[in-house]
Amino acid sequence: MTKPNIPFDMDTALQALREGKDLTGKNGVLTPLIKQLTEAAMQAELDAHLDKDEIPNRKNGSSSKTVKTVSGSFELDTPRDRANTDLTLLRDTLSADKQSQKIDINQ
């Protein structure tokens, strides 16, 4: 089940930075923003796929994945469809940069 999106709060982020909190990683200041942007991109990819899909298909919730980076890891809710289509645009984009940033979303 998808958790509700809590908007990124710039004032809270700035205060956390002043307090010396980490910028990235599981509890990093920017992690909620990265999570929201990535989930929005994946949702847009699924929407575009469903719009052009010739076979009847529809959304079917999401599943949780762990995104691991050199600066830490965080949970990502990845959308899925009934046909269990492997949407690869975003994954390919991230994986292309995997060698330099060690991003792994295939968990």
N, C-alpha and C positions, 0 to 999 in steps of 0.2 A: 504494500500500500504506500502511496506517495505521501510524503510529509508536506504540509503547507509551506509555500515559499515565504520566507520572511525577508522583506526588502533589505538590501545592503544599507546600513546606516553609517554615513560618512563621519558624523560627529563621534559616534562610538568607536569607529576604527581609528580616528585620530587620537582619541583619548587612550586607547589600548596601546598605540605606538608610543605615546608619551610615557606610558607605564612600563615600557620595555618588552611588550609582548612580541612574539615572533610574527614576522610578516607572512610567512607561508607555513604549510604543514597542517596537521589535523586540526589544531586549534588556532591556526594562523589568522591574522587580521584580514588578509585578502581572500582566504579560502572560501567564505560564503559567496563573495562576488564571482570568483572563478567557477564555483559550483553552479550558480545561477546562470551565468553566461553559457557554460557548456551544456547544461540541461535545456536551455532555450534553443540553442543551435541544434541539438539532437531532436527536439520536438519539431522544429521547423523542417528538418530533414525528413522526419516521418510524415508530416503533413504534406510536403511536396510529393513524396513517394505515393501516398494514398490518393492524391489528386490525379496522378497520371497512371495509376495502376489499372490495368484493363480487367483484371479478375476482381470480383467483389471482395473487399477486404475492409477491415476497420481496426481502430485502436483496441488494445487489449492490456491496459494498465502499464506498469513499469516493473523493472527489477533493479535491485541494488547491485552496484559494482564498486569495487575499490580501485581508485585511480592512484597509482604510485608514481611519484616523481622524486627527483633527487632532493627536493626540499621537504618531503613528507608525503603522506597519503591522506585521502579523504573519500567519503562515500558519495557516489553519484547515482541518481535515479535515472536509469535509461529506459526510454519508452519502447514499447513493442507493439506489434500488430498481430492479428489472428493467424496470419500466414507465417509468422515467425521469420519475417524477412530480415536478412543480415544487412542492415544499413551501414555502409562503410565509408561514406564521404568524410564524416568527422573523424572516425577511427583512423582512416588512411592518412588524413591530415596530421593527426597527432602522432601516428606511428612513423610517418616520414621524418619526424623530428626526434624520434625515439633514441637514435644513436647519440645525439648531442645533449638531450635533456632527460633521457632515460624515463620516458613516459610509458606506462603499461596499463591499458584499460581492458585487457582481455582476461579479467579475473572472473 
